[in-house]
Amino acid sequence: MNTGSDEPGEVAVAADKARTDRPEAGQGTGHEAERGLGSRAPEFVKARRLLHLSWQVGVFVVGLAVVGAGIVMLPLPGPGWVVIFGGMAIWATEFVWAQLVLRWTKRKVTEAAHRALDPRVRRRNITLTVIGLVIIGVLAGIYLWKFGLVMPWKIKDQ
């Protein structure tokens, strides 16, 4: 929030317009660089300090609920990380720190995807997967050779 003016709404609107007019340094020409950082609240909300503060509290609470649900889904069935990043995206509509975290995360995921597509890395991953499957197959064969295969419904009472 901007302070130090009798009309904070006009200052906030002017600052947001100045942010969206120029791309950030070091950013590409993508959509996220064009929008800039800052609140995505409607102009009539940003023009009123109390309404904007209420808007921010509401966005924070909704984002917190979504992130909390994602954290609960991590050990339980469900798309935990997707929901957590969804909550971060909700926070990013209003808070600069969340926008910066999402930009950093997107950059790291893109870099990891490019590294994974490198032919040497793919070859290494395929080789390690085949070796792992062979080891699991050998261990399963040894277990079956030693103990045999007994179906649960044929287990004798002892």
C-alpha positions as CSV (number, residue, x, y, z in Angstrom):
1,M,0.0,0.0,0.0
2,N,1.2,3.5,-0.7
3,T,1.2,6.0,2.0
4,G,2.2,9.7,2.3
5,S,-0.6,11.1,0.1
6,D,-4.0,12.5,0.8
7,E,-5.4,10.5,-2.1
8,P,-3.8,7.0,-1.8
9,G,-6.1,5.5,-4.5
10,E,-4.7,7.8,-7.2
11,V,-1.1,7.1,-6.1
12,A,-1.7,3.4,-6.2
13,V,-3.4,3.5,-9.6
14,A,-0.5,5.7,-11.0
15,A,2.1,3.3,-9.5
16,D,0.4,0.3,-11.0
17,K,0.1,1.9,-14.4
18,A,3.8,2.8,-14.3
19,R,4.6,-0.8,-13.4
20,T,2.6,-2.3,-16.2
21,D,3.9,0.1,-18.9
22,R,7.5,-1.3,-18.8
23,P,8.7,-4.9,-18.7
24,E,10.9,-5.9,-15.8
25,A,14.7,-6.0,-16.3
26,G,16.0,-9.4,-17.2
27,Q,12.5,-10.7,-18.1
28,G,11.4,-11.8,-21.5
29,T,8.6,-10.3,-23.6
30,G,6.1,-12.8,-22.2
31,H,2.8,-12.0,-20.7
32,E,4.1,-12.0,-17.1
33,A,6.8,-9.4,-17.9
34,E,4.2,-7.2,-19.6
35,R,1.9,-7.2,-16.5
36,G,4.5,-6.3,-14.0
37,L,4.3,-6.8,-10.3
38,G,1.6,-5.7,-8.0
39,S,-2.1,-6.0,-7.2
40,R,-4.5,-7.4,-9.9
41,A,-7.5,-6.1,-7.9
42,P,-10.1,-4.1,-9.9
43,E,-9.5,-0.4,-10.0
44,F,-12.5,0.5,-7.9
45,V,-11.1,-1.8,-5.2
46,K,-7.6,-0.3,-5.3
47,A,-9.1,3.2,-5.2
48,R,-10.4,2.7,-1.7
49,R,-7.9,1.8,1.0
50,L,-10.2,-0.1,3.4
51,L,-11.8,-2.0,0.5
52,H,-8.4,-2.9,-0.9
53,L,-7.1,-4.0,2.5
54,S,-10.3,-6.2,2.9
55,W,-9.6,-7.6,-0.6
56,Q,-6.1,-8.5,0.3
57,V,-7.2,-10.2,3.5
58,G,-9.8,-12.2,1.5
59,V,-7.2,-13.2,-1.1
60,F,-4.8,-14.2,1.6
61,V,-7.4,-16.3,3.5
62,V,-8.6,-18.1,0.3
63,G,-5.0,-18.7,-0.8
64,L,-4.1,-20.0,2.7
65,A,-7.1,-22.4,2.6
66,V,-6.0,-23.8,-0.8
67,V,-2.3,-24.1,0.2
68,G,-3.5,-25.8,3.5
69,A,-5.6,-28.3,1.5
70,G,-2.6,-29.0,-0.7
71,I,-0.4,-29.6,2.3
72,V,-3.0,-32.1,3.6
73,M,-3.0,-33.8,0.2
74,L,0.8,-34.4,0.2
75,P,0.6,-37.5,2.4
76,L,-3.0,-38.3,1.4
77,P,-4.3,-39.1,-2.1
78,G,-4.7,-36.1,-4.2
79,P,-2.6,-33.6,-6.3
80,G,-0.9,-31.9,-3.4
81,W,1.8,-30.0,-5.2
82,V,-0.6,-28.8,-7.9
83,V,-3.0,-27.5,-5.3
84,I,-0.2,-25.8,-3.4
85,F,0.9,-24.0,-6.5
86,G,-2.7,-23.1,-7.2
87,G,-2.9,-21.4,-3.8
88,M,0.4,-19.6,-4.6
89,A,-1.2,-18.4,-7.9
90,I,-4.2,-17.1,-5.9
91,W,-1.8,-15.2,-3.6
92,A,0.1,-14.0,-6.7
93,T,-2.9,-12.1,-7.9
94,E,-2.4,-9.7,-5.0
95,F,1.0,-10.1,-3.4
96,V,4.4,-9.3,-5.0
97,W,6.3,-11.9,-2.9
98,A,4.0,-14.6,-4.3
99,Q,4.5,-13.4,-7.8
100,L,8.3,-13.5,-7.4
101,V,8.1,-17.0,-5.9
102,L,6.0,-18.2,-8.8
103,R,8.3,-16.7,-11.4
104,W,11.3,-18.3,-9.8
105,T,9.4,-21.7,-9.7
106,K,8.4,-21.4,-13.3
107,R,12.0,-20.6,-14.3
108,K,13.3,-23.6,-12.3
109,V,10.7,-26.0,-13.8
110,T,11.5,-24.8,-17.3
111,E,15.2,-25.3,-16.7
112,A,14.6,-28.8,-15.4
113,A,12.4,-29.7,-18.4
114,H,15.1,-28.5,-20.7
115,R,17.7,-30.5,-18.9
116,A,15.5,-33.6,-18.9
117,L,15.2,-33.4,-22.7
118,D,19.0,-33.4,-23.1
119,P,19.8,-36.6,-25.0
120,R,22.7,-37.5,-22.6
121,V,20.4,-37.1,-19.6
122,R,17.6,-39.1,-21.2
123,R,20.1,-41.9,-22.1
124,R,21.4,-41.9,-18.5
125,N,17.8,-42.0,-17.0
126,I,16.8,-44.8,-19.3
127,T,19.9,-46.8,-18.4
128,L,19.3,-46.3,-14.7
129,T,15.7,-47.3,-15.1
130,V,16.6,-50.5,-16.9
131,I,19.2,-51.4,-14.3
132,G,16.7,-50.8,-11.5
133,L,14.1,-53.0,-13.2
134,V,16.7,-55.8,-13.7
135,I,17.6,-55.6,-10.0
136,I,13.9,-55.7,-9.0
137,G,13.3,-58.7,-11.4
138,V,16.3,-60.6,-10.0
139,L,15.2,-60.0,-6.4
140,A,11.6,-61.0,-7.2
141,G,13.0,-64.2,-8.9
142,I,15.1,-65.1,-5.9
143,Y,12.1,-64.6,-3.6
144,L,9.9,-66.7,-5.7
145,W,12.5,-69.4,-6.0
146,K,13.1,-69.5,-2.3
147,F,9.5,-69.1,-1.0
148,G,7.3,-69.8,-4.0
149,L,4.1,-68.1,-4.9
150,V,1.3,-68.6,-2.4
151,M,-2.0,-66.9,-3.0
152,P,-3.5,-65.2,0.1
153,W,-6.7,-67.3,-0.1
154,K,-4.6,-70.6,-0.1
155,I,-2.7,-69.8,3.1
156,K,-3.0,-72.7,5.5
157,D,-3.9,-72.1,9.1
158,Q,-1.0,-73.2,11.3
